[in-house]
Amino acid sequence: MPERLVVIGADAAGMSAASQARRMRGAHDLEIVAFERSTWVSYSACGTPYFVGGYVPRVEDLIARTPAEFAEREIDVRIRHEVTAIDTAARRVTVRDLERGRDLTLD
Ligand SMILES: Cc1cc2nc3c(=O)[nH]c(=O)nc-3n(C[C@H](O)[C@H](O)[C@H](O)COP(=O)(O)OP(=O)(O)OC[C@H]3O[C@@H](n4cnc5c(N)ncnc54)[C@H](O)[C@@H]3O)c2cc1C
């Protein structure tokens, strides 16, 4: 069974880390799961003024990569999932599925 890397927050830092980990280790060796509480991943916050100013027509144009694109790299991105607890001793996170209103744990 491969090791698992859990990434909390799937914007610039989180998905850079996830992508780098995938470059270093294949899916047979490392499972990568990224939890993001919002509906957006890998988006350009820096581009927000360009959207507000009308230089970028659609807000979707600020998204660098979608969960589906990360899935092609065998990175499992779960939006609308909020990590609510981290137990470092047990190496476990508790995650709230905001859509279904239920909790899950991941070791
Ligand atoms: C208007 C604007 C202009 C900017 N311009 C520049 C620029 O010119 N140059 C530059 O270098 N930087 C710029 N920045 C800053 C840059 O966008 C940020 O540094 C960058 O977005 C930080 O990325 P991050 O992944 O570290 O954090 P964030 O973007 O804050 O991402 C953290 C993510 O984690 C998620 N999250 C947090 N807690 C949890 C949890 N418990 N469970 C699940 N998900 C969670 C959040 O929803 C969020 O998506 C700008 C920012 C803004 C707003």
The ligand as a MOL file (V3000), in Angstrom:
LIG
                    3D

  0  0  0     0  0            999 V3000
M  V30 BEGIN CTAB
M  V30 COUNTS 53 58 0 0 0
M  V30 BEGIN ATOM
M  V30 1 C -5.4740 41.0710 -5.1380 0
M  V30 2 C -4.2470 40.2440 -4.9080 0
M  V30 3 C -3.0880 40.4960 -5.6520 0
M  V30 4 C -1.9350 39.7540 -5.4230 0
M  V30 5 N -0.8260 40.0000 -6.1680 0
M  V30 6 C 0.2910 39.2730 -5.9860 0
M  V30 7 C 1.4600 39.4730 -6.7760 0
M  V30 8 O 1.4930 40.3430 -7.6420 0
M  V30 9 N 2.5510 38.7020 -6.5390 0
M  V30 10 C 2.5540 37.7190 -5.5680 0
M  V30 11 O 3.5730 37.0410 -5.3940 0
M  V30 12 N 1.4520 37.5020 -4.8270 0
M  V30 13 C 0.3380 38.2440 -5.0070 0
M  V30 14 N -0.7810 38.0010 -4.2440 0
M  V30 15 C -0.6990 36.9830 -3.1980 0
M  V30 16 C -0.8760 35.5860 -3.7070 0
M  V30 17 O -2.0750 35.4720 -4.4560 0
M  V30 18 C -0.9100 34.7090 -2.4890 0
M  V30 19 O 0.3620 34.7830 -1.8880 0
M  V30 20 C -1.2200 33.2740 -2.8120 0
M  V30 21 O -2.5470 33.1570 -3.2740 0
M  V30 22 C -1.0360 32.4630 -1.5700 0
M  V30 23 O -1.3130 31.1350 -1.8990 0
M  V30 24 P -1.4170 30.0710 -0.7780 0
M  V30 25 O -1.7130 28.7480 -1.4390 0
M  V30 26 O -0.2210 30.1350 0.1170 0
M  V30 27 O -2.6160 30.5690 0.1630 0
M  V30 28 P -4.1320 30.8310 -0.2000 0
M  V30 29 O -4.2820 31.4190 -1.5750 0
M  V30 30 O -4.6450 31.5890 0.9730 0
M  V30 31 O -4.7390 29.3590 -0.2380 0
M  V30 32 C -5.0520 28.6400 0.9080 0
M  V30 33 C -6.1930 27.7100 0.5350 0
M  V30 34 O -6.4250 26.8370 1.6210 0
M  V30 35 C -7.8130 26.6840 1.7900 0
M  V30 36 N -7.9940 26.2860 3.1780 0
M  V30 37 C -7.6260 26.9950 4.2820 0
M  V30 38 N -7.9160 26.2680 5.3990 0
M  V30 39 C -8.4610 25.1030 4.9870 0
M  V30 40 C -8.9650 23.9290 5.6760 0
M  V30 41 N -8.9430 23.8530 7.0110 0
M  V30 42 N -9.4550 22.8970 4.9340 0
M  V30 43 C -9.4700 22.9770 3.5750 0
M  V30 44 N -9.0290 24.0590 2.8690 0
M  V30 45 C -8.5180 25.0940 3.5710 0
M  V30 46 C -8.3980 28.0440 1.4360 0
M  V30 47 O -9.7520 27.9380 1.0480 0
M  V30 48 C -7.4890 28.4580 0.2680 0
M  V30 49 O -7.9890 28.0790 -1.0010 0
M  V30 50 C -1.9450 38.7270 -4.4600 0
M  V30 51 C -3.1240 38.4580 -3.7290 0
M  V30 52 C -4.2550 39.2070 -3.9460 0
M  V30 53 C -5.5250 38.8790 -3.1450 0
M  V30 END ATOM
M  V30 BEGIN BOND
M  V30 1 1 1 2
M  V30 2 1 2 3
M  V30 3 2 2 52
M  V30 4 2 3 4
M  V30 5 1 4 5
M  V30 6 1 4 50
M  V30 7 2 5 6
M  V30 8 1 6 7
M  V30 9 1 6 13
M  V30 10 2 7 8
M  V30 11 1 7 9
M  V30 12 1 9 10
M  V30 13 2 10 11
M  V30 14 1 10 12
M  V30 15 2 12 13
M  V30 16 1 13 14
M  V30 17 1 14 15
M  V30 18 1 14 50
M  V30 19 1 15 16
M  V30 20 1 16 17
M  V30 21 1 16 18
M  V30 22 1 18 19
M  V30 23 1 18 20
M  V30 24 1 20 21
M  V30 25 1 20 22
M  V30 26 1 22 23
M  V30 27 1 23 24
M  V30 28 2 24 25
M  V30 29 1 24 26
M  V30 30 1 24 27
M  V30 31 1 27 28
M  V30 32 2 28 29
M  V30 33 1 28 30
M  V30 34 1 28 31
M  V30 35 1 31 32
M  V30 36 1 32 33
M  V30 37 1 33 34
M  V30 38 1 33 48
M  V30 39 1 34 35
M  V30 40 1 35 36
M  V30 41 1 35 46
M  V30 42 1 36 37
M  V30 43 1 36 45
M  V30 44 2 37 38
M  V30 45 1 38 39
M  V30 46 1 39 40
M  V30 47 2 39 45
M  V30 48 1 40 41
M  V30 49 2 40 42
M  V30 50 1 42 43
M  V30 51 2 43 44
M  V30 52 1 44 45
M  V30 53 1 46 47
M  V30 54 1 46 48
M  V30 55 1 48 49
M  V30 56 2 50 51
M  V30 57 1 51 52
M  V30 58 1 52 53
M  V30 END BOND
M  V30 END CTAB
M  END
